[in-house]
Structure formats: C-alpha cells, structure tokens
Amino acid sequence: MNDYDVAAYIWPAYTGNEPRTRMFWPEGNGEWESVRKATAKFQGHNWPRRPLWGYCNEADPGVMDMQIAAAADHGVNVFIYDWYWYDNRPFLEQCLNDGYLKARNNDRVKFYLMWANHDVNLTWDKRLAHAKPDSIIWQAAVNRKQFEEIALRLIRKYFAHPSYYRIDDCPLFQIYELKNLVAGLGGIEQTVDAFTWFRQQAVNAGLAGIHLQLTSWGSKRRNMSGVDGDAGTTLAHDVERLGFDSLTNYQFCHFTNIDRDYADIMVDVRKEWDRMDREFTVPYFPHVSVGWDNNPRFETFRPGIVKNNTPGEIAKAFLAARDYVDAHPNQPPLITINSWNEWTETSYLQPDDLYGYAYLEAIRSVFMSQQSPAGDSLKAAPEE
C-alpha cells in the first residue's frame, strides 16, 4: 500500500494526434522527434538516451493502460497533466482525453491539471530554438471572457471525473504562471473576482468547490510588482489576497542553480521547503525534480546540467520529501515530482537504457516499503 500521494507531472507532447504540433515536430509523433535526434554535446554527455517502452503514442489508451499499471505498481498514484490553452482553444489535450481517460485502469492512478499558462516561443522547434529563442508564437494571458470559457470546460469535462484528484472533496487545479494570469485578467482584484466566480460555478455543478494551487518559482518570483504597480507586495501577500489553497514547485531550476551535483542541489531544496513552510500560511507540498538538461531541444550546447542524479541520490530526495510530509500530518500527504516523461529536459521517471527502471524502483523503495525504517529504504534504493 502507498500512504502518500506521489504525483508526477506529464508533458503531453509524445503524440502526433494534435495537428498543431507538426509546426514544431513535422514528422508527426510529437517531441519524440527531438528525443530520437538528440546527440552528445560533449565528451561524457549521457545523451542520446532511449526509452525502454519505445517511442509510443501516449494518446493511445493501450499505451496508457501499460503506463498507469507501471506507475501504480511503483508508487506513483497521481498524474499531473500539463494543460494548455492557446489561440482561443485547448492544446495537447489528446494524451489526457484519448489516452488516460480511455484507459481501462485509470482508477489506479488519479489525475489533476496544471494550467501551463506560459507563452510559447521557439524552444520546442529544434531547428530554430538556438537562433530565435525569444520569438513568441502564442501568448498565454487570457481575458475574463476566455477565462470563463476555460473554467466551464474544466468543470464540465474533467473535475467531476471519478479519478480526478481532490483535497477536502474539492478538485485540485494548479496554475503555473501567476503573472500571466493576473495580467490577462487585468489585476489582482479582477483575478480575485474571477476566482470567486470559478469556485461558485464549481458549486453550481455539484462540486464542493475548487482547491487552487499555485506553482512557486522560488525567490526569483517573490515580488509581484509590475502587475498592479504595488512595489511593496510579496508573493506570500498575493497568495493570501487571491485565496490560493496551497503551493508546490514545478522544477528545481526555477529557484536554484542546477549546474552542479544533485546532492548539493538538495541542500538548497531543503532550505526552500523550509522557507515556503515558514513564509506562507497555506500548505506547501514538497517537490522533487529528477534532473535537468534540455540539450535534446537544441542543436547547440546549452549550459546548466544536473550532475550525478543517480537513482540512489534521487531516492534520498524522495526520503527527504517523505520526511517533510510526515512532519506535516495536518495536511494531505502530497508530493510532486518532475516528472513522468520530460525526456527533452532530462527529468523523467520512465525507464530508459541508462538506468532501466531504477528511478521507479527508488520511488517504490521509499513510498511502498513502510515496514522498513528509512535506513533500510536507502539500502534498498537502486544505485548507479
């Protein structure tokens, strides 16, 4: 049994079922194209890598049957789907709609959505990413009319699903980029009003409400000045004003230098967890990133690579997150992980030809072997 809610983010781009992805990956199987074409950028670079499950279409319910079973068997019991809205319509919903939701066993792993409301530039297009990295293709900010269209779609299509993850019976909805949201809606007070409307629409639909979760970017994003012109505001203050119910992270690279050994990174990560716990009145849920190296998305070398993120080191990070949860018994036992399948950022749990299933085994050793003390879990965790 798993007494923890271990939630892994899903990047839903490993499919060709979304027609608009061909502008980035013209071969028609999504970002697998970049994974297949990845090469080593320097001597000792541990790319290329190959998925042991193959370059499978993750919008296929049969594929997701297999992946859900593997996740559940190793202790991952929640998927957080990156969810997008660009050009007045949803983007990359197929992995969720056609894969997970049509899988026969989706009751084994719950899901919730993170609105990845960031602008889109040429980073996804390997042919151009190195040349024009700041060129904006789609902007993510939406006005109130679009927000209401999005909110009603989420409530009607997803929130009432029996496998949707809830806290206090409220479906959890995570928002990635607060500045884009507030800017699009016109300010903090307008966003408060939009959230109030959103929650009421959920109640009108028969739900208990909505648990709103914010993605924290750490110390780099502590001040919201520039949105409302309030130079004295802090993120903690705005989280209270906006009525968010919790926070977590998406990636270590958002708040610390990741161009070093994983063990050194984790020293700063623990400090960040403590800071979040200390500065915010709403619950913070600990986050673990498996790694970072986005060189597969570029023809030229990109600095900033996590080093020595072996399965054994990752197991230690999972143990630290478990200890944090155990020290906060009054909040849900939720831990977020980057990620299930961020191959082109080299931060994934899926098995590959470098470590096999060792990252998944690390999760199982920490979160599904509670009969053993922490020391035994560490001994059981896979090494390099």
URRAJO-V34725 format. One record per backbone hydrogen bond with DSSP energy under -0.5 kcal/mol. CO is the residue of the C=O (numbers start at 1). NH is the residue of the N-H. If there is no record, write none. Layout:
# URRAJO-V34725
co=(CO & CO)
nh=(NH & NH)
This chain:
# URRAJO-V34725
co=(1 & 4 & 5 & 5 & 6 & 6 & 6 & 7 & 8 & 9 & 9 & 10 & 10 & 11 & 13 & 13 & 14 & 17 & 18 & 19 & 20 & 21 & 21 & 25 & 29 & 30 & 31 & 31 & 32 & 33 & 34 & 35 & 42 & 45 & 50 & 51 & 54 & 56 & 57 & 59 & 60 & 61 & 62 & 63 & 64 & 65 & 66 & 67 & 68 & 69 & 70 & 71 & 71 & 72 & 75 & 77 & 78 & 79 & 79 & 80 & 80 & 81 & 83 & 84 & 86 & 89 & 91 & 93 & 93 & 94 & 94 & 95 & 96 & 99 & 100 & 103 & 105 & 110 & 111 & 112 & 113 & 113 & 114 & 114 & 115 & 115 & 116 & 119 & 120 & 120 & 121 & 122 & 124 & 125 & 125 & 128 & 128 & 132 & 132 & 135 & 138 & 143 & 144 & 145 & 146 & 147 & 148 & 149 & 150 & 151 & 152 & 153 & 154 & 154 & 155 & 158 & 161 & 163 & 165 & 167 & 169 & 170 & 171 & 172 & 173 & 174 & 175 & 176 & 177 & 178 & 179 & 180 & 181 & 182 & 182 & 187 & 188 & 189 & 190 & 191 & 192 & 193 & 194 & 195 & 196 & 197 & 198 & 199 & 200 & 201 & 202 & 203 & 209 & 210 & 211 & 211 & 212 & 212 & 213 & 214 & 214 & 217 & 218 & 219 & 222 & 224 & 224 & 229 & 230 & 234 & 235 & 236 & 237 & 238 & 239 & 239 & 245 & 246 & 247 & 248 & 251 & 252 & 252 & 256 & 258 & 260 & 261 & 262 & 263 & 264 & 264 & 265 & 265 & 266 & 267 & 268 & 269 & 270 & 271 & 272 & 273 & 274 & 275 & 276 & 283 & 284 & 286 & 288 & 292 & 294 & 295 & 307 & 308 & 310 & 311 & 312 & 313 & 314 & 315 & 316 & 317 & 318 & 319 & 320 & 321 & 322 & 323 & 325 & 328 & 332 & 333 & 335 & 336 & 337 & 337 & 338 & 339 & 340 & 341 & 342 & 342 & 343 & 345 & 347 & 351 & 351 & 352 & 355 & 356 & 357 & 358 & 359 & 360 & 361 & 362 & 363 & 364 & 367 & 369 & 373 & 374 & 375 & 376 & 377)
nh=(3 & 6 & 7 & 335 & 8 & 77 & 78 & 337 & 80 & 340 & 341 & 12 & 82 & 13 & 15 & 31 & 58 & 19 & 21 & 22 & 23 & 24 & 25 & 28 & 32 & 33 & 34 & 35 & 36 & 37 & 38 & 38 & 45 & 47 & 353 & 54 & 56 & 58 & 60 & 61 & 64 & 65 & 66 & 67 & 68 & 69 & 70 & 71 & 72 & 73 & 74 & 74 & 76 & 75 & 77 & 110 & 8 & 81 & 112 & 10 & 82 & 114 & 116 & 91 & 89 & 86 & 84 & 96 & 97 & 98 & 99 & 100 & 101 & 103 & 103 & 106 & 108 & 79 & 165 & 81 & 115 & 174 & 83 & 116 & 117 & 176 & 118 & 121 & 137 & 138 & 124 & 125 & 126 & 128 & 129 & 131 & 132 & 122 & 135 & 137 & 120 & 147 & 148 & 149 & 150 & 151 & 152 & 153 & 154 & 155 & 156 & 157 & 158 & 159 & 160 & 161 & 164 & 111 & 172 & 170 & 208 & 167 & 211 & 113 & 213 & 115 & 215 & 178 & 181 & 182 & 183 & 184 & 185 & 186 & 187 & 191 & 192 & 193 & 194 & 195 & 196 & 197 & 198 & 199 & 200 & 201 & 202 & 203 & 204 & 205 & 207 & 206 & 171 & 212 & 173 & 213 & 245 & 246 & 175 & 216 & 248 & 220 & 221 & 222 & 235 & 227 & 228 & 231 & 233 & 238 & 239 & 240 & 241 & 242 & 243 & 244 & 283 & 214 & 285 & 216 & 254 & 255 & 256 & 258 & 260 & 307 & 265 & 266 & 267 & 267 & 268 & 268 & 269 & 270 & 271 & 272 & 273 & 274 & 275 & 276 & 277 & 278 & 279 & 280 & 247 & 286 & 336 & 338 & 306 & 297 & 298 & 262 & 310 & 314 & 315 & 316 & 317 & 318 & 319 & 320 & 321 & 322 & 323 & 324 & 325 & 326 & 327 & 328 & 331 & 334 & 5 & 7 & 288 & 9 & 339 & 290 & 349 & 350 & 343 & 345 & 347 & 346 & 293 & 342 & 52 & 53 & 356 & 358 & 352 & 361 & 362 & 363 & 364 & 365 & 366 & 367 & 368 & 3 & 372 & 377 & 378 & 379 & 380 & 381)
